[in-house]
């Protein structure tokens, strides 16, 4: 879970752990990218916010798709910009989720992504 909001990271991490997922967190794309580079085969999926300091979700998605394309990426955004959604999907995002969303919706989307 990659989000610059500590409260969102915490809620998602706790909720997804309760749903049976093993969860790591990062406060921005740069930190998440360093984690992926350090252990690229450890991660199956990255759930990332779009707007973050240091490295945004699109930049993180691009790097993952080039260096570790087996990792599924789901992008979360509060922006209602259809061009961002299209760009993320063209870059290889599994899907783009609009905030707000429910934990059950996230868990279902993660399971679908991991099943592919």
Secondary structure, DSSP 8 states (H G I E B T S, - for coil): -B-S-HHHHHHHHHHHHHTT-----BSSHHHHHHHHHHTTTT-SEEEEESS-SSS-HHHHHHHHHHH-TTSEEEEEES---HHHHHHHHHHT-SEEEESS--HHHHHHHHHHHHH-
